């Protein structure tokens, strides 16, 4: 990386202490303490909650420090600033790149108007364990979907120029393999093979580095025993040297201090030296400021490494236009959602909904008497994890439905709370259900049960919510279940009794409006699951793109008294007996990745390829005609999965390589086209190189994993 003349001049003029100051971001101190930290040389701060306060700190940096270097101002803008969009996992369910980009642009504009110029988002951890609470912050279990939506989010945050008044620097996190902690416990170790590291966990980060992400955040976990905050091979060797990343590597909160309990650093000074030597550029938490300067003197820290880190920080400040104008217009700060912002996130809330099953109860057809029951009937807890106290609040579904259908008799009997064990309200809810036309059972997790440090060992609905569903089912009144949650849940204990189930996630500021749009049929719930729903927590991790086993099962478990007595050792059963399955569980998840369908119906034509044979470095076009055969407009999500029949490594049974969501009006036929080339056909070797092996492949094309048509493709040398 060659610094610009301005950065080079600043770097040459900085003292050693001033350089180290640029390599720190401190948490949210009191205003007077923050000002003093800036005077002392700290180069980055967390957002002080208003444009005026931010300008005041920038003024201290520019006017009261020797070289007048402005500040990076960071904030966790995860799925919105003032106007809250659906949680990232819900955005993953949309399968909609354009929507994700527009939501990120909205968040960036609101944040930058208040002076924040650096967000710690998007999260690109491929999450295959729903016990892990931070699954809510990412785009799910699939590598390609995560990479594509990560690219879209980076484009939205950063725009065409970081210096624009509606752009902020994006941070790809958590680098790397943080989404595969042992036991689903947050912060725990990730022990992954080099093959899986390259082909699963690193790929989304490589994609957004290619997209131009301004920064990358190190993760809390170890990889192969080495904490990421001290992992030189991955922070410097892969990220900076192999990929050519020229941006800033920032630590996570106290991640450097955590090297001490990790057992790789003897004290704080040792931890700081390890982190900077590994390739960290900015420490988050103020650890260097707590040390005697002699502990970080030249010789104890490599001057060339410190210069490189400081140059990266200064280059980001230059790209953000801070040297030209570090201030924002206080009069133009966006402190409330605009009507357009509300419309945008309302549409997103609806587009993120997934129709898990439907017997025709949904959409509601002009019901006269409607019962709302469950803890989400009157709750306003729709914002989801990682929202700030200054975010615009949501309203309840009951209030929204009453406003939209003033002619309907909308009744509310909560029945149960989220977490309590009081069953007294269930009978009242069941009695009320017998006196209405339709019941909406609004259940799920409160926002506090997902997010950081929110791992769960039990993935069923908390409290007595499942009992409420079964009680409503027993009344015989038509009903639909609406789920709001931040992770896949185990629903096996009630799913067969529910005729219609809508997964709505935590949908943000306008969640209630988006959900009611779907319930009334004014929007199409055509999202697809970004993570598989397990049948049991004992099945976790369960995901569709698992590697092939030498003994694949074709049927599920048959644990019965007869099976135990016979031992399933007879000649007709021996081959299936010794296969990869659980004795007490059906094969596969309850609902697989990509599952879902909207209210409209579609017919797919025969998928065609432009050539049946393709060279290893060539590209063909796959096309598919899709016709809307229903009487309403709707969205189809065409997914393309690759099956590599024979490879030098055991390939996944399927992996997503392309997708597109498109709206078709009644009777319309649309042609979906996908380029299939080296990026789709290849995989990564242990040294990071991509390879495409000759042989036979099958492209599976359709609206879900269980609704695909095969196309055979031969790759030649």
C-alpha positions in Angstrom: 0.0 0.0 0.0 1.4 3.3 -1.1 0.2 6.2 1.1 -1.1 9.4 -0.6 1.1 12.5 -0.3 -1.1 13.9 2.5 -1.0 10.7 4.5 2.7 10.4 3.9 3.3 13.9 5.2 1.1 13.4 8.2 2.8 10.1 9.0 6.3 11.7 8.8 5.1 14.4 11.2 3.6 12.2 13.9 5.5 11.4 17.0 5.6 7.8 18.2 2.9 8.5 20.8 0.7 10.2 18.3 1.0 7.2 15.9 -0.1 4.9 18.7 -3.0 7.2 19.5 -4.3 6.8 16.0 -4.5 3.0 16.6 -7.1 3.2 19.3 -10.9 3.5 19.6 -12.4 4.0 23.1 -15.8 3.1 24.4 -18.5 5.7 25.3 -16.9 7.8 28.0 -18.5 10.9 29.4 -18.3 13.9 27.1 -15.6 15.7 29.1 -13.6 12.5 29.4 -13.9 11.9 25.6 -12.7 15.4 24.9 -9.6 14.8 27.1 -8.9 11.5 25.4 -9.0 13.3 22.1 -6.6 15.9 23.4 -4.4 13.1 24.5 -4.2 11.8 21.0 -6.9 9.1 20.6 -7.8 8.8 16.9 -11.2 7.2 17.0 -14.3 7.4 19.3 -17.7 5.9 19.6 -20.5 8.1 18.5 -21.5 10.6 21.3 -25.2 10.4 20.3 -25.8 13.6 18.3 -24.4 15.8 15.5 -23.7 18.6 18.0 -21.7 16.4 20.3 -19.8 14.8 17.5 -18.9 18.2 16.0 -17.7 19.3 19.4 -15.3 16.3 19.6 -14.2 16.9 16.0 -13.5 20.5 16.9 -11.3 19.4 19.8 -9.4 17.0 17.5 -8.9 19.7 14.8 -8.3 22.7 16.9 -6.7 21.4 20.1 -4.2 18.8 18.9 -0.9 19.4 17.3 -1.6 18.2 13.8 -5.4 18.6 13.8 -6.2 15.1 12.6 -10.0 14.5 12.7 -11.7 11.5 14.3 -13.1 8.3 13.0 -16.5 8.0 14.8 -17.7 4.5 15.1 -21.1 3.0 15.9 -22.8 -0.4 15.7 -25.3 0.5 12.9 -26.4 -3.1 12.3 -29.8 -2.8 10.7 -30.7 0.8 11.0 -30.0 4.0 13.0 -33.2 5.8 13.7 -35.4 3.8 11.2 -34.9 0.1 12.1 -35.0 -2.4 9.2 -35.6 -6.1 9.7 -32.8 -7.9 11.4 -30.0 -9.1 9.0 -31.2 -12.8 9.2 -34.6 -11.6 8.1 -33.0 -9.6 5.3 -31.2 -12.8 4.3 -34.7 -14.4 4.0 -35.6 -11.8 1.4 -33.1 -13.2 -1.1 -33.1 -9.6 -2.4 -29.8 -7.9 -3.1 -31.3 -4.6 -4.1 -33.4 -4.4 -0.9 -30.4 -5.1 1.3 -28.4 -2.4 -0.5 -31.2 0.2 -0.1 -31.7 -0.5 3.6 -27.9 -0.1 4.2 -28.0 3.2 2.3 -30.8 4.4 4.5 -28.9 3.5 7.6 -25.8 5.1 6.3 -27.6 8.4 5.5 -29.2 8.6 9.0 -25.9 7.7 10.8 -23.7 10.1 8.8 -26.1 12.9 9.3 -25.4 12.7 13.0 -21.7 12.5 12.6 -21.0 8.7 12.7 -18.8 7.7 9.8 -17.8 4.1 10.6 -20.2 1.2 11.2 -19.3 -2.2 12.5 -21.4 -4.1 10.0 -22.1 -6.3 8.0 -21.7 -9.5 9.9 -20.5 -12.2 7.4 -20.2 -15.2 9.7 -21.8 -18.2 8.1 -24.1 -19.5 10.8 -25.0 -23.2 10.9 -25.9 -23.4 14.6 -29.1 -21.7 15.7 -28.2 -22.0 19.3 -25.7 -19.2 18.7 -27.5 -15.9 19.4 -25.6 -13.9 16.9 -27.0 -15.8 14.0 -29.6 -13.0 14.0 -26.9 -10.5 12.8 -25.9 -12.5 9.7 -27.5 -13.8 6.5 -27.7 -17.4 7.5 -26.1 -20.7 6.7 -25.1 -20.4 3.1 -21.8 -19.1 1.7 -23.1 -17.7 -1.6 -26.1 -15.9 -0.1 -23.9 -14.4 2.7 -21.3 -13.2 0.2 -23.8 -11.7 -2.2 -25.9 -9.9 0.5 -22.7 -8.8 2.2 -21.5 -7.2 -1.1 -24.9 -5.5 -1.3 -24.7 -4.1 2.2 -21.2 -2.8 1.7 -22.3 -1.1 -1.5 -25.2 0.5 0.4 -23.1 1.7 3.3 -20.2 3.1 1.2 -21.9 4.2 -2.0 -19.7 5.5 -4.8 -17.7 7.7 -2.5 -17.0 7.4 1.2 -16.8 11.2 1.3 -20.4 11.6 0.4 -22.8 13.0 3.1 -24.8 9.7 3.1 -21.9 7.2 3.2 -20.2 5.5 6.1 -17.2 3.1 6.2 -18.3 -0.6 6.4 -16.7 -3.2 8.6 -16.8 -6.9 7.6 -17.1 -8.9 10.8 -16.2 -11.2 12.6 -13.1 -12.4 10.9 -13.1 -15.4 10.9 -15.2 -18.6 11.7 -16.9 -16.9 14.6 -20.2 -18.4 13.4 -19.1 -21.9 14.2 -18.4 -21.9 18.0 -18.3 -25.1 19.9 -21.7 -25.9 21.4 -23.2 -22.7 19.8 -21.7 -20.8 22.8 -20.8 -17.3 21.9 -17.1 -16.5 22.1 -16.1 -20.1 22.1 -13.5 -21.9 20.0 -13.9 -22.7 16.3 -11.8 -25.7 15.2 -12.2 -25.9 11.4 -10.2 -27.6 8.7 -8.3 -25.6 6.2 -10.7 -26.8 3.5 -13.8 -25.6 5.4 -12.1 -22.4 6.4 -11.3 -21.6 2.7 -14.6 -22.7 1.2 -17.0 -21.6 3.9 -15.8 -19.1 6.4 -13.3 -17.0 4.4 -15.3 -16.8 1.2 -17.8 -14.0 2.2 -14.9 -11.9 3.6 -12.9 -12.4 0.4 -16.0 -11.2 -1.6 -16.5 -8.0 0.4 -12.8 -7.2 0.3 -13.1 -7.5 -3.5 -16.2 -5.2 -3.2 -14.1 -2.5 -1.4 -15.0 -2.9 2.3 -13.2 -0.2 4.2 -12.4 -2.3 7.3 -12.5 -5.8 8.8 -13.1 -6.7 12.4 -11.2 -9.5 14.1 -13.3 -12.1 16.0 -13.2 -13.2 19.6 -12.7 -16.9 18.9 -9.7 -19.1 18.3 -9.1 -20.8 15.0 -7.0 -24.0 15.4 -6.0 -22.8 18.8 -4.9 -19.3 17.9 -7.0 -16.4 19.0 -7.9 -14.2 16.0 -6.7 -11.0 17.7 -3.2 -12.6 17.6 -3.5 -14.7 14.4 -0.9 -13.3 12.1 -1.5 -16.0 9.4 -5.1 -15.0 8.9 -5.0 -11.2 9.7 -1.8 -10.5 7.7 -1.0 -13.5 5.7 -4.4 -14.1 4.1 -6.3 -10.8 4.5 -3.5 -8.3 3.8 -0.9 -10.2 1.8 -2.9 -12.8 -0.1 -6.0 -10.7 -0.8 -4.3 -7.3 -0.9 -6.6 -5.7 1.7 -5.6 -2.1 2.1 -8.1 -1.1 4.7 -8.2 -1.1 8.5 -8.3 -4.2 10.7 -10.1 -3.3 13.9 -10.3 -5.4 17.1 -13.6 -6.2 18.7 -14.5 -4.9 22.2 -11.6 -5.8 24.6 -10.6 -8.5 22.2 -6.9 -7.7 22.8 -7.4 -7.8 26.6 -9.1 -11.2 26.1 -5.8 -12.6 24.9 -4.8 -12.9 28.6 -7.6 -15.3 29.6 -7.2 -17.1 26.3 -3.8 -18.0 27.7 -1.5 -16.7 25.0 -0.5 -13.4 26.6 1.1 -13.1 30.0 -0.1 -9.5 30.6 -1.8 -6.6 28.9 1.5 -5.2 27.3 2.2 -8.6 25.9 -1.4 -8.8 24.5 -1.1 -5.5 22.8 2.2 -6.3 21.2 0.9 -9.7 20.0 -2.2 -8.0 18.4 -0.4 -5.2 16.6 2.3 -7.7 15.4 -0.4 -10.0 14.0 -1.9 -7.3 11.9 -4.4 -5.5 14.0 -4.5 -1.8 13.2 -7.0 -0.4 15.7 -7.5 -1.7 19.2 -11.0 -1.3 20.6 -11.2 -0.7 24.3 -8.2 1.6 25.2 -5.8 -1.1 26.2 -2.6 0.8 25.0 -3.6 3.9 27.1 -3.5 1.8 30.2 0.1 0.9 29.7 3.4 2.6 30.6 4.7 4.1 27.3 7.9 2.1 27.7 6.0 -1.1 27.2 5.1 -0.1 23.6 8.3 1.7 22.7 10.1 1.3 19.4 11.8 -2.0 19.4 9.1 -3.6 21.5 6.7 -2.8 18.7 8.0 -2.9 15.1 8.1 0.7 13.8 7.3 -0.4 10.3 4.2 -2.2 11.5 3.1 0.8 13.5 3.6 3.1 10.5 1.6 0.7 8.3 -1.3 0.6 10.8 -1.3 4.4 11.2 -1.2 4.9 7.5 -4.2 2.7 7.0 -6.2 4.7 9.6 -5.2 8.1 8.1 -6.0 6.8 4.6 -9.5 5.9 5.8 -10.0 9.4 7.3 -8.9 10.8 4.0 -11.3 8.6 2.0 -14.1 9.8 4.2 -13.3 13.4 3.4 -12.6 14.2 7.0 -9.5 16.3 6.3 -11.5 18.5 4.0 -14.6 18.8 6.3 -14.9 16.8 9.5 -18.2 18.4 10.6 -21.8 17.7 9.8 -24.7 20.0 9.6 -26.5 19.9 12.9 -29.6 21.3 11.3 -29.8 18.4 8.9 -29.4 15.6 11.4 -32.0 12.9 10.9 -33.5 12.2 14.3 -36.8 10.7 13.2 -37.8 8.4 10.3 -39.1 10.0 7.2 -42.3 8.8 5.5 -40.1 7.3 2.8 -37.9 5.6 5.3 -40.9 4.0 7.0 -42.3 2.9 3.6 -39.0 1.3 2.8 -38.6 -0.7 6.0 -42.3 -1.7 5.9 -41.8 -3.2 2.5 -38.7 -4.9 3.7 -40.5 -6.4 6.7 -43.1 -8.0 4.4 -40.5 -9.1 1.8 -38.6 -10.9 4.6 -41.5 -13.0 5.7 -41.5 -16.7 4.9 -44.6 -18.7 4.5 -43.6 -22.0 6.1 -47.0 -23.7 5.5 -50.5 -22.7 4.5 -53.8 -24.5 4.1 -55.4 -21.4 2.6 -56.1 -19.7 5.9 -53.8 -16.9 4.8 -54.3 -14.4 3.5 -57.3 -13.5 5.6 -60.4 -13.0 3.6 -62.4 -10.1 5.1 -62.8 -11.6 8.6 -65.5 -10.1 10.7 -64.3 -11.4 14.1 -60.6 -11.9 14.7 -58.9 -13.0 17.9 -55.2 -12.1 18.5 -53.5 -14.2 21.1 -49.9 -14.8 22.2 -47.3 -12.4 23.6 -46.8 -10.6 20.3 -50.5 -9.6 20.0 -49.9 -6.3 21.9 -46.1 -6.3 22.2 -44.1 -3.6 20.5 -40.8 -5.6 20.8 -40.3 -5.9 17.1 -37.0 -4.1 16.6 -34.7 -7.1 17.2 -31.2 -7.4 18.6 -28.6 -4.7 18.1 -30.8 -1.6 18.1 -29.9 1.6 20.0 -32.1 3.3 22.6 -32.6 6.3 20.2 -34.2 4.1 17.5 -37.8 4.8 16.5 -40.2 2.5 18.4 -42.5 0.0 16.7 -46.3 -0.3 17.3 -48.3 -3.5 18.1 -49.9 -5.7 15.6 -53.2 -5.3 17.4 -53.1 -1.5 17.0 -52.1 -1.9 13.3 -54.9 -4.4 12.5 -57.6 -2.3 14.2 -56.5 0.8 12.3 -56.5 -1.0 9.0 -59.7 -3.0 9.5 -62.0 -0.6 11.6 -65.0 -2.6 10.5 -63.7 -5.9 12.0 -64.2 -7.0 15.6 -60.6 -7.4 16.6 -60.3 -9.0 20.1 -57.1 -9.6 22.1 -56.5 -12.2 24.7 -52.8 -12.6 25.3 -53.1 -16.1 26.8 -49.4 -16.3 27.9 -46.4 -14.2 28.2 -43.0 -14.7 26.5 -41.2 -16.5 29.3 -43.6 -17.0 32.2 -45.1 -20.4 33.4 -48.5 -19.0 34.2 -51.1 -21.1 32.2 -54.2 -19.4 33.6 -54.7 -17.3 30.5 -54.7 -20.3 28.0 -58.2 -21.4 28.8 -59.5 -17.8 28.4 -57.8 -17.6 25.0 -59.3 -21.0 23.9 -62.8 -19.9 25.0 -62.4 -16.7 23.1 -61.2 -18.6 20.0 -64.5 -20.5 19.9 -66.4 -17.3 19.3 -64.5 -15.8 16.4 -64.0 -16.5 12.7 -60.2 -16.8 12.7 -57.4 -16.7 15.3 -53.9 -15.3 14.8 -51.5 -16.8 17.3 -48.6 -14.3 17.6 -45.7 -16.0 19.3 -41.9 -16.1 19.3 -38.8 -14.9 21.1 -38.4 -11.5 22.7 -35.5 -9.6 21.1 -33.4 -10.1 24.2 -33.1 -13.8 23.5 -31.0 -13.3 20.4 -27.9 -11.3 19.7 -24.5 -11.2 21.4 -24.1 -13.4 24.5 -27.6 -14.9 23.9 -26.9 -18.5 23.1 -29.7 -20.9 23.9 -29.6 -24.7 24.6 -33.3 -25.1 24.0 -34.6 -23.9 20.7 -38.3 -24.4 21.3 -40.7 -21.5 21.9 -40.0 -20.2 25.4 -42.5 -20.4 28.2 -45.9 -21.9 27.5 -46.4 -20.6 24.0 -46.5 -24.0 22.4 -49.3 -25.0 24.9 -51.3 -22.0 23.7 -50.9 -23.1 20.1 -52.2 -26.6 20.9 -55.1 -25.2 22.9 -56.2 -23.0 20.0 -55.8 -25.9 17.6 -58.1 -28.0 19.8 -61.0 -25.5 19.4 -61.3 -26.3 15.7 -61.4 -22.6 14.8 -59.3 -21.7 11.7 -56.0 -20.1 12.8 -52.6 -19.1 11.7 -49.4 -18.9 13.7 -47.1 -15.9 13.2 -43.5 -16.4 14.5 -41.3 -13.5 15.4 -37.8 -14.6 16.4 -34.1 -14.0 15.8 -33.0 -17.6 14.9 -34.5 -20.8 13.6 -36.6 -22.6 16.2 -37.6 -26.1 16.9 -41.3 -26.3 16.1 -41.8 -30.1 16.0 -43.9 -30.1 19.1 -46.7 -28.1 17.5 -46.1 -27.6 13.8 -48.4 -30.5 12.6 -51.3 -29.0 14.5 -50.9 -25.5 12.9 -52.6 -25.2 9.5 -50.7 -22.0 8.4 -47.4 -20.7 9.8 -45.8 -17.4 8.8 -42.1 -16.7 9.8 -41.9 -12.9 10.3 -38.6 -12.6 12.3 -38.0 -9.3 14.1 -39.0 -6.9 11.4 -38.0 -3.4 12.8 -39.8 -0.1 13.1 -42.6 -1.0 10.7 -42.8 -4.7 11.5 -46.5 -4.6 12.5 -47.5 -2.8 9.3 -45.5 -5.3 7.1 -46.9 -8.3 8.9 -50.5 -7.0 8.6 -49.8 -6.3 4.9 -48.9 -10.0 4.5 -51.8 -11.3 6.6 -54.3 -9.2 4.6 -52.8 -10.3 1.3 -51.6 -6.8 0.4 -48.0 -8.1 0.2 -46.6 -11.5 -0.8 -44.7 -13.5 1.8 -42.3 -14.9 -0.8 -39.1 -15.0 1.3 -37.1 -18.1 1.7 -35.4 -19.5 4.8 -31.8 -18.4 5.1 -31.2 -21.1 7.8 -32.6 -24.6 8.2 -35.1 -25.2 11.0 -34.0 -28.3 12.9 -36.4 -31.0 14.1 -34.6 -31.2 17.4 -31.7 -29.3 19.1 -29.9 -32.6 19.1 -29.7 -32.4 15.3 -27.7 -29.2 15.4 -25.8 -28.3 13.4 -28.0 -29.2 10.5 -27.6 -27.5 7.1 -28.2 -28.4 3.5 -24.7 -28.0 2.1 -23.1 -30.8 4.2 -20.3 -32.9 2.8 -21.1 -36.3 1.4 -20.7 -39.2 3.7 -19.7 -42.7 2.6 -22.8 -44.1 4.1 -25.7 -41.8 3.3 -29.1 -42.6 4.7 -32.3 -42.7 2.5 -34.8 -43.1 5.4 -35.0 -41.7 8.9 -34.8 -43.5 12.2 -37.1 -46.3 13.1 -36.7 -46.5 16.9 -39.7 -48.7 17.9 -40.1 -51.7 20.2 -40.0 -54.0 17.3 -36.9 -52.4 15.9 -35.1 -52.7 19.2 -36.1 -56.4 19.6 -35.0 -57.3 16.1 -31.9 -55.0 16.2 -32.4 -54.2 12.5 -29.7 -56.7 11.6 -31.8 -58.8 9.2 -30.5 -59.0 5.6 -33.2 -56.6 4.3 -32.2 -53.9 6.7 -28.5 -54.1 7.2 -27.5 -51.6 4.5 -29.9 -48.9 5.7 -29.1 -49.7 9.4 -25.4 -48.7 9.0 -26.0 -45.2 7.5 -25.6 -41.7 8.8 -28.8 -40.8 10.7 -30.4 -40.6 14.1 -32.3 -43.6 15.3 -35.1 -41.4 16.7 -35.5 -38.7 14.1 -36.6 -38.3 10.5 -34.0 -37.4 8.0 -33.2 -33.8 7.3 -34.4 -30.6 9.0 -38.0 -29.6 9.7 -37.7 -26.9 7.0 -34.6 -26.7 4.9 -32.6 -23.7 3.7 -34.4 -22.0 0.7 -37.9 -23.3 1.9 -40.9 -21.1 1.3 -43.6 -20.0 -1.1 -45.8 -17.0 -1.4 -49.5 -16.6 -2.2 -49.0 -16.8 -6.0 -48.4 -20.0 -7.9 -45.8 -20.5 -10.7 -45.0 -23.0 -13.3 -41.4 -23.6 -14.3 -40.4 -24.5 -17.9 -37.6 -26.8 -18.7 -34.2 -25.3 -17.7 -31.8 -24.9 -20.6 -28.0 -24.4 -20.9 -26.3 -22.6 -23.7 -23.9 -25.5 -24.0 -23.9 -28.9 -22.5 -20.1 -28.9 -22.3 -17.9 -26.1 -21.0 -14.1 -25.7 -20.6 -12.8 -25.3 -17.1 -12.2 -21.5 -17.6 -15.4 -20.8 -19.7 -18.9 -19.7 -18.8 -22.3 -20.9 -20.0 -25.8 -19.4 -19.5 -28.5 -21.3 -17.7 -32.0 -20.1 -18.4 -35.5 -20.9 -17.1 -38.9 -19.6 -18.0 -41.3 -19.0 -15.1 -45.0 -18.3 -15.5 -47.3 -16.8 -12.9 -50.4 -19.0 -13.2 -52.3 -17.3 -10.3 -54.8 -14.5 -10.3 -52.5 -12.2 -8.3 -49.0 -10.7 -8.7 -46.3 -12.5 -6.7 -42.6 -13.1 -6.3 -40.7 -16.2 -7.3 -37.2 -16.9 -6.0 -35.3 -19.1 -8.4 -32.4 -20.9 -6.8 -29.6 -22.7 -8.6 -27.7 -25.5 -6.7 -24.6 -27.2 -7.9 -23.9 -30.9 -7.5 -20.4 -32.0 -8.3 -20.7 -35.7 -9.0 -17.0 -36.7 -8.6 -14.3 -34.5 -7.2 -10.9 -34.8 -5.6 -12.4 -33.9 -2.2 -15.8 -35.0 -0.9 -18.1 -32.2 -2.2 -21.2 -30.9 -0.5 -24.4 -32.6 -1.6 -25.6 -29.3 -3.0 -24.4 -25.7 -2.8 -26.2 -22.6 -3.9 -24.4 -20.9 -6.8 -27.0 -18.4 -8.1 -30.4 -16.9 -7.2 -32.8 -14.2 -8.3 -36.1 -12.9 -6.9 -38.5 -11.3 -9.3 -42.1 -10.1 -9.3 -44.4 -11.5 -12.0 -48.0 -10.3 -12.7 -50.8 -12.8 -13.4 -50.1 -14.6 -16.7 -46.6 -13.1 -17.1 -43.7 -15.3 -18.1 -40.3 -14.2 -17.1 -37.0 -15.7 -18.3 -34.4 -16.0 -15.5 -30.8 -16.2 -16.7 -27.7 -17.2 -14.7 -24.0 -17.2 -15.7 -22.3 -20.4 -14.7 -18.6 -20.3 -14.9 -15.4 -20.9 -12.9 -16.7 -19.0 -9.8 -19.8 -21.3 -9.6 -18.1 -24.5 -10.6 -14.8 -24.3 -8.7 -13.7 -24.5 -5.1 -10.8 -23.3 -3.0 -7.6 -25.3 -2.4 -5.8 -25.1 1.0 -3.5 -22.4 -0.4 -6.4 -20.2 -1.4 -6.2 -20.8 -5.2 -9.5 -21.6 -7.0 -9.7 -24.7 -9.1 -12.3 -26.1 -11.5 -12.0 -29.9 -11.9 -13.2 -31.5 -15.1 -16.1 -34.0 -14.9 -19.9 -34.2 -14.6 -22.0 -31.7 -12.7 -25.7 -31.3 -12.2 -27.4 -28.0 -11.8 -30.6 -28.2 -9.8 -32.9 -25.3 -10.6 -36.2 -24.3 -8.9 -38.1 -22.4 -6.3 -36.8 -24.4 -3.3 -34.4 -27.4 -2.7 -37.3 -29.8 -2.9 -38.8 -28.2 -6.1 -35.9 -28.3 -8.6 -35.3 -29.7 -12.0 -31.8 -31.1 -13.0 -29.6 -30.1 -15.8 -26.4 -32.0 -16.6 -23.3 -30.2 -17.4 -19.9 -31.6 -18.4 -16.7 -29.6 -17.7 -13.7 -30.4 -19.9 -10.1 -29.6 -19.3 
